[in-house]
């Protein structure tokens, strides 16, 4: 588990760096996105990953790794939007956005640690393509919940699905970054 914590921290540092740099370039312009739009952004990223996995060819320079980073960052944006609601303008500073980011990233790590305890790090035996499929499944679940105005009979809500998408994307990043992918 110590190795997982260290690897988790390394890949989330990469995600945070990208998020921070984009905040510098664009500010928190994403504050105008409604949660359903965030879900669609994550869908675009996950769908592209699946397309690249199936076709095994990319015609745009960015590959799978940056798309997983995008899923992590948009997942956190989604959680921030659920907490704060969307805005009509940029209404938070970069420092405030990073504080929210760090808070949700810590919660994602705590969830990962709890699930790793219960599941004995089963994710390490999975393929990266399975994380892609699971993220897509979570997206479709989220879209269904959003279509039902957030109401569920028995299932977790949108926030739990975003958390799972974040962690699956981090698992993919770990496997790709540390060369652990074995298909």
C-alpha positions as CSV (number, residue, x, y, z in Angstrom):
1,X,0.0,0.0,0.0
2,X,3.0,2.3,0.6
3,X,3.9,1.9,-3.1
4,X,0.4,2.8,-4.1
5,X,0.3,5.9,-2.0
6,X,3.6,7.1,-3.4
7,X,2.5,6.4,-7.0
8,X,-0.9,8.0,-6.4
9,X,0.9,11.1,-5.1
10,X,3.2,11.3,-8.1
11,X,0.5,11.1,-10.7
12,X,-1.8,13.5,-8.9
13,X,1.0,15.9,-8.7
14,X,1.1,15.8,-12.5
15,X,-2.7,16.4,-12.7
16,X,-2.5,19.2,-10.2
17,X,0.3,20.9,-12.1
18,X,-1.7,20.8,-15.4
19,X,-4.8,22.1,-13.5
20,X,-2.7,25.0,-11.9
21,X,-1.2,26.0,-15.2
22,X,-4.6,26.1,-16.9
23,X,-5.9,28.2,-14.1
24,X,-3.0,30.6,-14.8
25,X,-3.9,30.6,-18.5
26,X,-7.7,30.7,-18.3
27,X,-8.7,31.4,-14.7
28,X,-11.6,29.4,-13.4
29,X,-13.5,29.8,-16.6
30,X,-15.0,26.3,-16.0
31,X,-17.2,27.8,-13.3
32,X,-19.8,28.5,-16.0
33,X,-20.2,24.8,-16.7
34,X,-23.3,23.1,-15.4
35,X,-22.6,19.6,-14.0
36,X,-24.1,17.9,-17.1
37,X,-21.6,19.8,-19.3
38,X,-18.8,18.6,-17.1
39,X,-20.1,15.0,-17.5
40,X,-20.0,15.5,-21.2
41,X,-16.4,16.7,-21.1
42,X,-15.4,13.6,-19.2
43,X,-17.3,11.5,-21.8
44,X,-15.4,13.1,-24.6
45,X,-12.1,12.3,-22.9
46,X,-13.1,8.7,-22.0
47,X,-14.5,8.1,-25.5
48,X,-11.3,9.2,-27.1
49,X,-9.3,6.9,-24.9
50,X,-11.5,4.0,-25.9
51,X,-11.2,5.0,-29.6
52,X,-7.4,5.1,-29.3
53,X,-7.3,1.7,-27.5
54,X,-9.5,0.1,-30.2
55,X,-7.9,1.7,-33.2
56,X,-4.4,1.7,-31.8
57,X,-3.6,4.8,-33.8
58,X,-3.8,8.5,-32.9
59,X,-4.0,11.2,-35.6
60,X,-3.8,14.0,-33.0
61,X,-0.5,14.2,-31.1
62,X,-2.0,13.8,-27.6
63,X,-2.3,10.2,-26.5
64,X,-4.1,8.4,-23.7
65,X,-2.1,9.7,-20.8
66,X,-3.2,13.4,-21.1
67,X,-6.8,12.3,-21.5
68,X,-6.7,10.4,-18.2
69,X,-5.3,13.6,-16.7
70,X,-8.3,15.5,-18.2
71,X,-10.7,13.0,-16.6
72,X,-9.1,13.5,-13.2
73,X,-9.2,17.3,-13.5
74,X,-12.8,17.4,-15.0
75,X,-13.9,15.0,-12.3
76,X,-12.7,17.4,-9.6
77,X,-14.2,20.3,-11.5
78,X,-17.5,18.4,-11.4
79,X,-17.3,17.9,-7.7
80,X,-16.5,21.6,-7.2
81,X,-19.5,22.5,-9.3
82,X,-21.7,20.2,-7.4
83,X,-20.6,21.8,-4.1
84,X,-20.7,25.5,-5.3
85,X,-23.2,25.4,-8.0
86,X,-22.3,26.8,-11.4
87,X,-21.8,30.5,-11.9
88,X,-22.4,33.0,-14.7
89,X,-18.9,34.4,-14.4
90,X,-15.5,33.5,-12.9
91,X,-16.3,34.0,-9.3
92,X,-13.4,32.3,-7.5
93,X,-9.7,33.0,-7.5
94,X,-7.0,30.5,-8.6
95,X,-6.1,30.1,-5.0
96,X,-9.7,29.2,-4.0
97,X,-10.0,26.8,-7.0
98,X,-6.8,25.1,-5.9
99,X,-8.0,24.8,-2.3
100,X,-11.2,23.1,-3.5
101,X,-9.1,20.9,-5.9
102,X,-6.8,19.8,-3.1
103,X,-9.7,19.0,-0.8
104,X,-11.4,16.8,-3.3
105,X,-8.2,15.1,-4.3
106,X,-7.6,14.3,-0.7
107,X,-11.1,12.8,-0.5
108,X,-10.4,10.7,-3.6
109,X,-7.2,9.4,-2.0
110,X,-9.0,8.5,1.2
111,X,-11.6,6.6,-0.9
112,X,-8.9,4.8,-2.8
113,X,-7.2,3.8,0.4
114,X,-10.4,2.4,1.9
115,X,-11.3,0.5,-1.3
116,X,-7.8,-0.8,-1.7
117,X,-8.0,-2.2,1.9
118,X,-11.3,-4.0,1.1
119,X,-10.4,-5.1,-2.4
120,X,-6.7,-6.0,-1.8
121,X,-5.7,-3.7,-4.6
122,X,-7.5,-5.7,-7.2
123,X,-7.1,-2.8,-9.6
124,X,-3.4,-3.7,-10.1
125,X,-4.5,-6.9,-11.9
126,X,-6.8,-5.1,-14.2
127,X,-6.1,-3.7,-17.7
128,X,-6.1,0.0,-18.4
129,X,-8.8,-0.7,-21.0
130,X,-11.0,-1.9,-18.2
131,X,-10.6,1.4,-16.4
132,X,-11.7,3.1,-19.6
133,X,-14.8,0.9,-19.8
134,X,-15.6,1.4,-16.1
135,X,-15.3,5.2,-16.5
136,X,-17.6,5.1,-19.5
137,X,-20.1,3.1,-17.5
138,X,-20.0,5.6,-14.7
139,X,-20.5,8.4,-17.2
140,X,-23.7,6.7,-18.5
141,X,-24.9,6.2,-14.9
142,X,-24.2,9.8,-14.2
143,X,-26.1,11.0,-17.3
144,X,-29.1,8.9,-16.2
145,X,-29.0,10.4,-12.7
146,X,-28.7,13.9,-14.2
147,X,-31.7,13.2,-16.5
148,X,-33.6,12.2,-13.3
149,X,-32.7,15.5,-11.7
150,X,-30.3,13.7,-9.3
151,X,-32.9,11.3,-7.9
152,X,-32.0,7.7,-7.3
153,X,-33.8,4.9,-5.6
154,X,-30.9,2.9,-4.3
155,X,-27.7,4.1,-6.0
156,X,-25.1,6.6,-5.0
157,X,-25.3,10.0,-6.5
158,X,-23.3,12.0,-9.2
159,X,-20.6,12.9,-6.7
160,X,-19.8,9.2,-5.9
161,X,-19.6,8.5,-9.7
162,X,-17.2,11.4,-10.2
163,X,-15.0,10.1,-7.4
164,X,-14.9,6.6,-9.0
165,X,-14.1,8.1,-12.4
166,X,-11.2,10.1,-10.8
167,X,-9.8,7.0,-9.1
168,X,-10.1,4.8,-12.2
169,X,-8.3,7.5,-14.2
170,X,-5.6,7.7,-11.6
171,X,-5.2,3.9,-11.7
172,X,-4.8,4.2,-15.5
173,X,-2.2,7.0,-15.0
174,X,-0.3,4.9,-12.5
175,X,-0.2,1.9,-14.8
176,X,0.9,4.0,-17.8
177,X,3.4,6.2,-15.9
178,X,5.1,3.4,-14.1
179,X,5.0,1.0,-17.0
180,X,2.8,-1.6,-15.2
181,X,0.4,-2.1,-18.1
182,X,0.2,-5.8,-19.0
183,X,-2.4,-6.8,-21.6
